[in-house]
Amino acid sequence: MNYKLKPAMPLSRIALIAAFSVLAGVFAGPALCVPSATSVERGDAAFLSARDAFRNGERVRLGRQLEALQGHPLRSWAEYWALRLRLDDGDDSGVADYLSRYPGAYLAEKLRGDWLRVLGRKGDWDSFQRELPVLALPDAELNCYAAQAARTPETVRPLWVGGQDLPQACEPLVDQLVAAGGLTVEEVWQRVRRFFEAKRVGAARNAAAYLPASEGFDGRGLESIAQGPARYLDKLPAGFAVKRGGREVALFAVQRLARNDPQDAVKRWTRIEARFTAEERSYAWGQLAWQAALRHRSEALAWYENASGTALSEEQMAWRVRAALRAHDWGAVRRAIAAMPPTQSAQPDWTYWQARALAAGGRADEARTHYLKLSGQPNFYGNLADEELGRNIEVPPLAAAPSADELALAAANQGFQRALALFRVDMRIEGVREWVWSLRGMDDRALLAAAEVARRNEIWDRAINTADRTLAQHNYHLRYIAPFSEQVLPKADELALNNGWVYGLMRQESRFIMNAKSSVGAKGLMQLMPATAKWVAKKINLVHFHPTKVTEMDTNVTLGTNYMKMVLTSLDNHPVLASAAYNAGPGRARKWRAEWPLEGAIYAETIPFTETRDYVKKVMSNAVYYNTLFSGRPQSLKGALGMIGARGQGETGVEQLP
């Protein structure tokens, strides 16, 4: 059956573009905060020179550039860099003056944190305790210095038990806690196990240093075991099970083997299982069940039953629910969610699936109570809950456009001015931090004005993210902005692609940042990998293609929409499968199908890759909102998700796609 999204465009393309432009505020005024071209070029060159001087530790050159930055919005950054170089040498002169001149600024917060670290390393606790209360967001390192100053080593316990990385400032607290008997041997072992599970052997070895010698832990050779767990389990040292350390190393080998082949791990584990304690046996089965669930193995639920004697991690609990969903065992779904800690079970995903499980068990009133907790939330689970309650997915009324005074106030915000200047010199990460910091404490009206400033300056991602923050007054034409429509819509129409889905995918891929580049090398609006771009260009006979053109809008959109069409056609014309394929590859999207039909929502929920699972949900929810805006009519997320046919159904040429 074909679940391809139907085009939702009753308006002509020209009418749609015009309507969207008016509603987003295109005709509300010119771009803001743009100085003259000559001053921009001169000032920006001096700023970039100052940045290079800071990176190279050239104090004299940095000082010269500071003089050239008088009146430039980014002078405070160059001043910050000069002070940082001093702080690196232990000299804090000038810091207090900077903080007094830029109160509440992002860099003032950053510099105060840098200064507090210097004070903490020096042990200047009087100065540290004087400055710390002014800091808005202390991190773990500063909290540990604060605990040193207050002589409260127990402060580090939640970090230790939670398995978080401990900055160097926390280590003296752990030493004090251990010396005072404040950390049990079991708590040390739990931390070692969590690092083993995260494939962080070195961190596990460091945590194990706090174990008493009687535990018999030998951290040598762990890397070798990680590389060849089956070989280690086949040749276990004689007497390995006498002390806990030996048993934990064997459990580590079982856990690592399960990551590659749970069935093989079970075969070897059952040979030695009797030599472990009841808790250790449960722990091993919990690891085996988790890895089996990640691979959609039918044995997962039974193996989870064998793990009842150990504390499962939140990730293991989540995959217990997902295993039950794949098996269509709603009773197991209810029990698995009920076993979660309250903070986890209250999350939107588990609230929704518990409601579904309650409804499947005939407990309609309880299910409705859970749906109501999510109703109205503009996300995947809120959309689904609304539909279960019989409510349409609609966009809220359009808020009044920002007034001239509101826009002027936003344009005058120095944090926004610095952010826009940073975007201009291609320091996007720093620009985003300045922008986000400046949004703190803003009400809906101020947020809408800030989003409009971003839109007028074509900083599309900030327009989206800023508009996303409003609580009562909304502009969904900014939340789901549709730039480049004159280029995108004709490509989508030519390939008979749903416009909302194309824009929903682009919004998630790049937030419409034309030169976006991912950590793995994907580029442009539609985040194409170089090899994929080259393959598609050849397949469609794109004339004069060169890899350097991938970030050009027309080339990127042409290649991206054609690839969308290819994966859609190859995978049963199903947008959920095609979205997963676009992010993780067609082979994986196919592999994650079941041998029987699955709800699209269950398929999305049980994608093993966290990034892809989140991506597919957001793309599909985005598509619903775009289609609602484009068509002026309510849309159905459940209808778009549909059913995923059994593996192999409607597949053509998946193996040939990159």
MIKENU-528215 format. One record per residue (C-alpha): residue in one letter; x, y negated, z negated. Coordinates in pm, whole numbers. Layout:
BEGIN
 resn      x      y      z
    A      X      Y      Z
...
END
This chain:
BEGIN
 resn      x      y      z
    M      0      0      0
    N    130   -347     87
    Y    162   -588   -206
    K    326   -868    -12
    L    229  -1208   -147
    K    -11  -1382     85
    P     83  -1732    203
    A    -90  -1990    -13
    M    -89  -2299    211
    P   -428  -2426    323
    L   -268  -2766    391
    S    -56  -2830    696
    R    316  -2840    627
    I    328  -3218    676
    A     31  -3273    449
    L    180  -3045    186
    I    512  -3229    191
    A    340  -3565    164
    A    113  -3451   -119
    F    397  -3297   -314
    S    612  -3608   -264
    V    345  -3843   -394
    L    270  -3628   -698
    A    638  -3591   -784
    G    679  -3967   -764
    V    881  -4011   -448
    F    718  -4345   -372
    A    740  -4476   -728
    G   1062  -4666   -669
    P   1423  -4651   -557
    A   1704  -4450   -713
    L   1822  -4584  -1048
    C   2162  -4639  -1208
    V   2361  -4671   -885
    P   2648  -4925   -898
    S   2811  -5070   -586
    A   3004  -4829   -365
    T   3333  -5018   -400
    S   3328  -5026   -781
    V   3220  -4661   -795
    E   3508  -4548   -574
    R   3770  -4748   -763
    G   3644  -4661  -1111
    D   3587  -4295  -1036
    A   3939  -4257   -898
    A   4084  -4403  -1219
    F   3862  -4174  -1427
    L   3972  -3861  -1242
    S   4333  -3968  -1279
    A   4275  -4008  -1654
    R   4127  -3657  -1667
    D   4433  -3513  -1494
    A   4661  -3703  -1731
    F   4477  -3555  -2030
    R   4500  -3204  -1892
    N   4875  -3248  -1843
    G   4931  -3415  -2178
    E   5055  -3739  -2013
    R   4976  -4000  -2279
    V   5133  -4300  -2104
    R   4954  -4234  -1774
    L   4626  -4183  -1959
    G   4675  -4518  -2134
    R   4726  -4695  -1799
    Q   4404  -4548  -1660
    L   4215  -4658  -1969
    E   4294  -5017  -1880
    A   4153  -4963  -1531
    L   3827  -4823  -1671
    Q   3702  -5140  -1838
    G   3325  -5154  -1781
    H   3308  -4804  -1632
    P   3036  -4578  -1786
    L   3293  -4302  -1840
    R   3552  -4509  -2025
    S   3437  -4343  -2350
    W   3546  -4008  -2205
    A   3897  -4136  -2136
    E   3909  -4283  -2487
    Y   3803  -3945  -2624
    W   4080  -3770  -2434
    A   4341  -4012  -2569
    L   4222  -3946  -2925
    R   4221  -3572  -2868
    L   4587  -3582  -2769
    R   4659  -3763  -3095
    L   4456  -3515  -3297
    D   4650  -3230  -3142
    D   4955  -3387  -3308
    G   4773  -3427  -3639
    D   4721  -3803  -3597
    D   4361  -3911  -3664
    S   4417  -4285  -3630
    G   4148  -4442  -3417
    V   3893  -4165  -3474
    A   3683  -4353  -3729
    D   3677  -4660  -3505
    Y   3557  -4452  -3206
    L   3281  -4295  -3413
    S   3161  -4636  -3527
    R   3152  -4771  -3170
    Y   2964  -4474  -3020
    P   2720  -4370  -3293
    G   2499  -4078  -3196
    A   2676  -4016  -2864
    Y   2758  -3667  -2742
    L   3132  -3736  -2749
    A   3108  -3884  -3098
    E   2963  -3553  -3216
    K   3231  -3363  -3028
    L   3515  -3579  -3165
    R   3384  -3553  -3520
    G   3385  -3175  -3483
    D   3743  -3184  -3352
    W   3844  -3405  -3645
    L   3675  -3175  -3897
    R   3873  -2881  -3757
    V   4196  -3073  -3812
    L   4089  -3159  -4167
    G   3996  -2798  -4231
    R   4330  -2668  -4107
    K   4504  -2922  -4331
    G   4287  -2828  -4629
    D   4187  -3194  -4675
    W   3860  -3094  -4834
    D   3765  -3438  -4969
    S   3772  -3592  -4622
    F   3611  -3281  -4473
    Q   3316  -3289  -4713
    R   3270  -3661  -4653
    E   3242  -3622  -4275
    L   3059  -3289  -4241
    P   2709  -3411  -4339
    V   2714  -3658  -4047
    L   2770  -3377  -3794
    A   2444  -3271  -3632
    L   2532  -2918  -3521
    P   2821  -2752  -3709
    D   2940  -2425  -3555
    A   3055  -2104  -3723
    E   3414  -2224  -3759
    L   3312  -2546  -3934
    N   3064  -2359  -4154
    C   3349  -2135  -4267
    Y   3568  -2435  -4343
    A   3275  -2577  -4541
    A   3252  -2251  -4734
    Q   3625  -2269  -4806
    A   3580  -2623  -4934
    A   3284  -2520  -5151
    R   3452  -2192  -5257
    T   3151  -1987  -5153
    P   3293  -1686  -4964
    E   2954  -1512  -4959
    T   2854  -1759  -4685
    V   3042  -1541  -4436
    R   2835  -1231  -4509
    P   2557  -1295  -4251
    L   2820  -1346  -3981
    W   2996  -1023  -4073
    V   2682   -811  -4102
    G   2538   -960  -3783
    G   2842   -848  -3584
    Q   2934  -1199  -3473
    D   3289  -1292  -3382
    L   3464  -1455  -3675
    P   3680  -1762  -3611
    Q   4013  -1775  -3788
    A   3864  -2013  -4043
    C   3637  -1730  -4163
    E   3910  -1476  -4227
    P   4012  -1607  -4573
    L   3647  -1584  -4677
    V   3626  -1221  -4567
    D   3946  -1147  -4760
    Q   3798  -1308  -5071
    L   3468  -1127  -5027
    V   3640   -789  -4991
    A   3864   -855  -5292
    A   3559   -937  -5501
    G   3375   -624  -5387
    G   3124   -829  -5190
    L   3148   -613  -4877
    T   3073   -242  -4897
    V   3258     26  -4704
    E   2932    103  -4523
    E   2904   -260  -4406
    V   3256   -240  -4266
    W   3169     79  -4078
    Q   2854    -79  -3937
    R   3062   -365  -3796
    V   3312   -119  -3648
    R   3027     72  -3482
    R   2871   -241  -3332
    F   3203   -337  -3175
    F   3243     17  -3040
    E   2898    -12  -2884
    A   2996   -344  -2726
    K   3309   -180  -2575
    R   3532   -406  -2786
    V   3791   -164  -2914
    G   4036   -428  -3036
    A   3770   -606  -3242
    A   3661   -271  -3390
    R   4019   -196  -3490
    N   4050   -537  -3657
    A   3730   -481  -3853
    A   3850   -136  -3958
    A   4152   -297  -4125
    Y   3920   -372  -4418
    L   3854     -1  -4478
    P   4022    173  -4771
    A   4289    429  -4683
    S   4067    706  -4816
    E   3837    667  -4513
    G   4106    816  -4291
    F   4057    589  -3991
    D   4334    599  -3732
    G   4284    331  -3470
    R   4568    450  -3249
    G   4472    589  -2912
    L   4122    440  -2901
    E   4180    295  -2554
    S   4283    640  -2429
    I   3970    793  -2580
    A   3757    525  -2415
    Q   3907    617  -2079
    G   3870    993  -2124
    P   3604   1071  -2387
    A   3520   1415  -2247
    R   3883   1520  -2262
    Y   3909   1404  -2624
    L   3592   1587  -2729
    D   3715   1908  -2565
    K   4040   1890  -2763
    L   3935   1750  -3099
    P   4215   1751  -3358
    A   4195   2024  -3618
    G   4027   1894  -3931
    F   3893   1585  -3755
    A   3571   1607  -3958
    V   3731   1614  -4303
    K   3727   1236  -4341
    R   3482    983  -4212
    G   3741    808  -3998
    G   3791   1122  -3791
    R   3419   1171  -3749
    E   3364    808  -3646
    V   3631    837  -3377
    A   3452   1146  -3243
    L   3122    955  -3251
    F   3292    680  -3054
    A   3392    936  -2791
    V   3034   1068  -2773
    Q   2899    717  -2735
    R   3145    632  -2457
    L   3075    955  -2270
    A   2700    886  -2293
    R   2750    558  -2104
    N   2852    758  -1797
    D   2657   1080  -1839
    P   2412   1122  -2130
    Q   2340   1485  -2042
    D   2709   1574  -2048
    A   2749   1388  -2376
    V   2461   1585  -2530
    K   2616   1913  -2418
    R   2943   1833  -2593
    W   2776   1671  -2893
    T   2559   1971  -2979
    R   2873   2185  -3004
    I   3006   1979  -3295
    E   2690   1824  -3441
    A   2681   2051  -3746
    R   3010   1905  -3875
    F   2859   1560  -3930
    T   2641   1411  -4202
    A   2267   1365  -4146
    E   2309    989  -4096
    E   2595   1039  -3851
    R   2387   1288  -3651
    S   2103   1039  -3633
    Y   2343    767  -3525
    A   2476    982  -3241
    W   2125   1065  -3120
    G   2038    695  -3129
    Q   2330    623  -2897
    L   2239    911  -2666
    A   1872    805  -2655
    W   1964    445  -2578
    Q   2187    542  -2287
    A   1925    787  -2156
    A   1657    517  -2171
    L   1881    279  -1976
    R   1899    544  -1705
    H   1525    612  -1716
    R   1582    971  -1828
    S   1274   1157  -1944
    E   1461   1300  -2245
    A   1504    956  -2404
    L   1191    958  -2621
    A   1265   1302  -2766
    W   1622   1199  -2843
    Y   1496    886  -3017
    E   1295   1114  -3247
    N   1624   1275  -3352
    A   1756    930  -3451
    S   1502    859  -3726
    G   1768    870  -3999
    T   1973    571  -3881
    A   1920    198  -3839
    L   1879    122  -3470
    S   2004   -203  -3323
    E   1750   -442  -3171
    E   1870   -340  -2825
    Q   1810     28  -2903
    M   1463    -52  -3036
    A   1380   -248  -2722
    W   1480     42  -2500
    R   1272    281  -2708
    V    968     74  -2611
    R   1078     63  -2248
    A   1124    440  -2239
    A    768    478  -2367
    L    640    235  -2104
    R    806    433  -1825
    A    642    748  -1963
    H    300    573  -1990
    D    292    683  -2356
    W     99    397  -2515
    G     99    560  -2858
    A    479    570  -2851
    V    480    205  -2741
    R    271    109  -3046
    R    489    304  -3286
    A    816    175  -3142
    I    707   -190  -3164
    A    566   -140  -3513
    A    908    -10  -3622
    M   1081   -331  -3510
    P   1172   -601  -3762
    P    903   -875  -3768
    T   1127  -1130  -3596
    Q   1172   -896  -3301
    S    817   -764  -3272
    A    689  -1124  -3270
    Q    881  -1205  -2952
    P    659  -1265  -2645
    D    758   -945  -2463
    W    678   -714  -2752
    T    367   -909  -2850
    Y    232   -857  -2498
    W    319   -488  -2476
    Q    179   -421  -2822
    A   -145   -584  -2707
    R   -149   -360  -2400
    A    -83    -55  -2616
    L   -360   -150  -2859
    A   -603   -203  -2571
    A   -508    136  -2425
    G   -590    289  -2763
    G   -937    134  -2769
    R   -846   -138  -3021
    A   -972   -430  -2812
    D  -1013   -683  -3095
    E   -657   -634  -3216
    A   -532   -656  -2860
    R   -716   -985  -2811
    T   -553  -1128  -3123
    H   -212  -1051  -2975
    Y   -303  -1194  -2633
    L   -418  -1517  -2797
    K    -73  -1562  -2952
    L     67  -1589  -2599
    S   -220  -1759  -2421
    G   -128  -2083  -2250
    Q    246  -2025  -2261
    P    389  -2112  -1917
    N    593  -1796  -1878
    F    571  -1437  -1758
    Y    404  -1300  -2071
    G    181  -1601  -2123
    N     61  -1567  -1764
    L    -15  -1197  -1810
    A   -188  -1253  -2144
    D   -410  -1522  -1995
    E   -518  -1288  -1718
    E   -596  -1013  -1971
    L   -820  -1268  -2145
    G   -991  -1346  -1816
    R   -834  -1690  -1786
    N   -695  -1838  -1467
    I   -331  -1936  -1439
    E   -355  -2307  -1375
    V   -127  -2607  -1405
    P   -226  -2859  -1671
    P   -356  -3204  -1573
    L    -93  -3434  -1426
    A     27  -3687  -1682
    A     24  -4055  -1599
    A    334  -4162  -1410
    P    604  -4330  -1622
    S    553  -4705  -1645
    A    811  -4954  -1526
    D    913  -5017  -1887
    E    949  -4644  -1960
    L   1163  -4599  -1650
    A   1376  -4900  -1734
    L   1438  -4766  -2083
    A   1543  -4428  -1945
    A   1765  -4588  -1683
    A   1937  -4795  -1953
    N   2015  -4490  -2167
    Q   2394  -4479  -2185
    G   2397  -4103  -2222
    F   2205  -4065  -1896
    Q   2432  -4318  -1727
    R   2738  -4117  -1834
    A   2573  -3794  -1720
    L   2493  -3936  -1377
    A   2849  -4062  -1341
    L   2982  -3718  -1437
    F   2757  -3553  -1177
    R   2889  -3801   -923
    V   3253  -3693   -985
    D   3155  -3324   -977
    M   3194  -3265  -1352
    R   2859  -3092  -1372
    I   2910  -2896  -1694
    E   3007  -3210  -1882
    G   2722  -3403  -1719
    V   2468  -3143  -1830
    R   2597  -3163  -2187
    E   2567  -3542  -2192
    W   2216  -3523  -2046
    V   2088  -3255  -2283
    W   2235  -3431  -2586
    S   2060  -3754  -2484
    L   1720  -3578  -2475
    R   1723  -3505  -2848
    G   1421  -3643  -3030
    M   1243  -3770  -2718
    D    865  -3757  -2695
    D    674  -3650  -2386
    R    662  -3996  -2232
    A   1036  -4046  -2266
    L   1100  -3698  -2127
    L    884  -3762  -1822
    A   1065  -4088  -1757
    A   1404  -3916  -1792
    A   1292  -3639  -1555
    E   1188  -3902  -1302
    V   1528  -4072  -1330
    A   1691  -3738  -1257
    R   1461  -3677   -961
    R   1528  -4017   -807
    N   1900  -3948   -833
    E   1843  -3601   -678
    I   1971  -3420   -987
    W   1703  -3157   -937
    D   1807  -2920  -1215
    R   1788  -3195  -1478
    A   1448  -3305  -1346
    I   1323  -2947  -1388
    N   1476  -2881  -1729
    T   1373  -3218  -1870
    A   1013  -3188  -1750
    D   1008  -2834  -1894
    R   1043  -2978  -2246
    T    714  -3166  -2266
    L    461  -3038  -2517
    A    131  -3213  -2438
    Q    175  -3436  -2132
    H    307  -3256  -1827
    N    415  -3301  -1468
    Y    436  -2956  -1310
    H    534  -3115   -979
    L    862  -3196  -1156
    R    885  -2866  -1344
    Y    836  -2688  -1012
    I    992  -2943   -784
    A   1016  -2851   -417
    P   1302  -3042   -255
    F   1425  -2978    100
    S   1075  -2871    209
    E   1128  -2994    565
    Q   1412  -2741    597
    V   1280  -2458    377
    L    914  -2427    475
    P    968  -2384    850
    K   1220  -2105    779
    A    978  -1932    543
    D    686  -1968    784
    E    890  -1837   1076
    L    965  -1520    879
    A    611  -1494    732
    L    750  -1528    379
    N    534  -1652     96
    N    637  -2012     30
    G    588  -1989   -345
    W    807  -1681   -367
    V   1085  -1846   -166
    Y   1080  -2154   -385
    G   1044  -1944   -701
    L   1358  -1754   -608
    M   1553  -2068   -514
    R   1453  -2236   -841
    Q   1590  -1941  -1034
    E   1900  -1893   -822
    S   2042  -2245   -816
    R   1794  -2497   -957
    F   1842  -2654   -611
    I   2208  -2740   -670
    M   2349  -2731   -318
    N   2709  -2656   -414
    A   2624  -2411   -692
    K   2873  -2129   -732
    S   2828  -1833   -965
    S   3095  -1659  -1169
    V   3096  -1373   -916
    G   3127  -1600   -612
    A   2769  -1644   -492
    K   2724  -1983   -326
    G   2469  -2246   -234
    L   2097  -2302   -283
    M   2018  -1934   -236
    Q   2335  -1803   -403
    L   2468  -1583   -127
    M   2768  -1359   -176
    P   3028  -1412    101
    A   3002  -1053    227
    T   2622  -1069    234
    A   2626  -1402    418
    K   2865  -1264    679
    W   2656   -948    725
    V   2328  -1138    765
    A   2486  -1390   1003
    K   2600  -1105   1225
    K   2265   -930   1201
    I   2068  -1235   1316
    N   2331  -1347   1567
    L   2386  -1681   1395
    V   2591  -1887   1638
    H   2913  -2055   1519
    F   2888  -1909   1170
    H   3191  -1952    946
    P   3217  -1864    574
    T   3288  -2229    490
    K   2937  -2317    609
    V   2762  -2103    347
    T   2697  -2401    117
    E   2552  -2613    399
    M   2179  -2639    344
    D   2052  -2525    681
    T   2296  -2234    704
    N   2234  -2125    346
    V   1856  -2137    378
    T   1864  -1958    714
    L   2077  -1676    577
    G   1895  -1659    244
    T   1544  -1642    384
    N   1647  -1385    643
    Y   1800  -1169    370
    M   1481  -1204    165
    K   1285  -1083    466
    M   1521   -788    517
    V   1502   -664    158
    L   1126   -721    148
    T   1071   -517    465
    S   1306   -243    348
    L   1139   -206      8
    D    770   -151     76
    N    704   -523    132
    H    695   -561   -245
    P    819   -895   -386
    V    913   -744   -724
    L   1141   -488   -560
    A   1276   -749   -320
    S   1348   -994   -604
    A   1538   -725   -794
    A   1725   -636   -475
    Y   1818  -1000   -409
    N   1979  -1024   -752
    A   2126   -679   -812
    G   2137   -516   -468
    P   1886   -307   -270
    G   2037     24   -379
    R   1983    -53   -746
    A   1631   -186   -689
    R   1547    143   -517
    K   1716    352   -786
    W   1510    187  -1060
    R   1183    308   -905
    A   1019    608  -1066
    E    906    937   -916
    W    552    818   -977
    P    374    482   -928
    L    451    213  -1186
    E    289   -118  -1267
    G    501   -400  -1131
    A    517   -542  -1484
    I    652   -213  -1622
    Y    907   -187  -1342
    A   1026   -540  -1421
    E   1036   -471  -1796
    T   1247   -159  -1754
    I   1519   -298  -1526
    P   1843   -192  -1699
    F   2038   -512  -1624
    T   1942   -788  -1867
    E   2018  -1062  -1616
    T   1813   -901  -1338
    R   1524   -817  -1571
    D   1499  -1180  -1681
    Y   1550  -1300  -1325
    V   1266  -1096  -1173
    K   1019  -1206  -1440
    K   1106  -1572  -1390
    V   1100  -1555  -1011
    M    755  -1398  -1012
    S    616  -1645  -1266
    N    776  -1933  -1072
    A    607  -1808   -755
    V    266  -1819   -922
    Y    312  -2183  -1023
    Y    448  -2288   -685
    N    161  -2117   -506
    T    -87  -2281   -742
    L     62  -2622   -667
    F     91  -2559   -294
    S   -264  -2427   -253
    G   -450  -2619   -522
    R   -605  -2290   -636
    P   -538  -2063   -937
    Q   -315  -1764   -863
    S   -275  -1417  -1013
    L     55  -1291  -1149
    K    -92   -945  -1203
    G   -197   -938   -839
    A    150  -1040   -725
    L    314   -777   -946
    G     77   -506   -824
    M    191   -145   -833
    I    534    -15   -740
    G    495    301   -535
    A    691    617   -609
    R   1054    618   -502
    G   1086    646   -126
    Q    746    501    -46
    G    765    234    222
    E   1146    233    226
    T   1327    177    553
    G   1699    130    588
    V   1770     35    227
    E   2107    207    239
    Q   2225    -18    523
    L   2163   -343    335
    P   2452   -507    150
END
